[in-house]
Amino acid sequence: MSDDKEIKLHDLTLEEGETLLEFPCDFPVKAMGLTCEEFEIAVIEIINRHVDNLSEGALTMRPSKNGKYTAITITITAHSKQQLDNIYIDLSACEYVSIAL
């Protein structure tokens, strides 16, 4: 490979705490879990712990093909990387959440 076509991967490296996001920004928080009322309540409570005001229509839910699982997407106005990190830490620790994206 010639030098003029070399791709420098280290140029894409982020330092600890850096992010490509510019805040504030709209950010879709997604969680999946077994379909049950407790899952829905837990996800909403976690988001409310970290977000002051959710806009109308911020929450969408979609059941899996067989209805065993539900995917919840809540679009928030994120104000910092730390806020997003805290949301994902809480979602990951929740017994009703199988996956947080």
C-alpha positions in Angstrom: 0.0 0.0 0.0 1.4 3.4 -0.9 1.8 6.1 1.6 -0.7 8.4 -0.1 -3.5 5.9 0.3 -2.7 4.9 3.9 -5.7 5.2 6.3 -4.7 6.4 9.7 -7.0 4.7 12.1 -5.6 6.5 15.1 -7.2 9.7 13.8 -10.6 8.2 14.6 -9.7 7.4 18.2 -11.6 9.3 20.9 -10.0 10.2 24.2 -11.8 9.0 27.3 -14.9 11.0 28.0 -15.0 12.4 24.4 -18.0 11.9 22.2 -19.0 12.6 18.6 -22.4 13.9 19.8 -23.0 17.7 20.1 -25.2 18.5 23.1 -28.0 19.2 23.5 -29.3 16.8 20.9 -32.3 14.5 20.4 -31.2 10.9 21.2 -33.3 7.7 21.0 -32.8 5.5 24.0 -33.9 1.9 23.2 -34.6 -1.0 25.6 -35.9 -4.5 25.0 -37.4 -6.9 27.6 -40.0 -9.5 28.1 -43.5 -8.1 27.5 -45.0 -7.1 30.9 -46.2 -4.0 32.7 -43.2 -4.0 35.0 -40.8 -3.7 32.1 -42.7 -0.6 30.7 -42.9 1.0 34.1 -39.3 0.4 34.9 -38.0 1.9 31.7 -40.2 5.0 32.0 -39.1 5.5 35.7 -35.4 5.2 34.7 -35.7 7.7 32.0 -37.7 10.1 34.2 -34.9 9.9 36.8 -32.5 11.4 34.3 -34.7 13.6 32.0 -36.7 16.6 33.2 -39.3 16.9 30.5 -40.3 14.3 27.9 -42.0 15.6 24.9 -45.4 14.3 23.8 -44.9 11.4 21.5 -41.3 10.7 22.8 -42.2 7.0 23.6 -42.9 4.3 21.1 -43.4 0.6 21.8 -43.2 -2.3 19.4 -43.9 -5.9 20.3 -41.8 -8.7 18.8 -43.3 -10.9 16.1 -44.6 -13.4 18.6 -45.3 -10.8 21.3 -42.9 -12.3 23.8 -40.7 -9.2 23.8 -41.3 -5.5 23.6 -39.0 -2.8 22.3 -39.4 0.6 23.8 -37.8 3.7 22.3 -37.8 7.0 24.1 -36.4 10.0 22.3 -34.9 12.4 24.8 -33.1 15.7 24.6 -29.7 14.7 25.9 -27.6 17.3 27.6 -24.3 15.4 28.2 -22.4 12.2 27.7 -22.6 11.7 31.5 -26.4 11.8 31.4 -26.5 9.2 28.7 -24.0 7.0 30.5 -26.1 7.2 33.7 -29.3 6.2 31.8 -27.5 3.2 30.2 -26.0 2.1 33.6 -29.5 2.1 35.2 -31.1 0.4 32.2 -28.4 -2.3 32.2 -28.9 -2.9 35.9 -32.7 -3.2 35.7 -33.9 -6.8 36.0 -36.7 -6.3 33.4 -34.4 -4.9 30.7 -32.8 -7.6 28.5 -31.0 -5.2 26.1 -30.3 -1.4 26.2 -29.2 0.2 23.0 
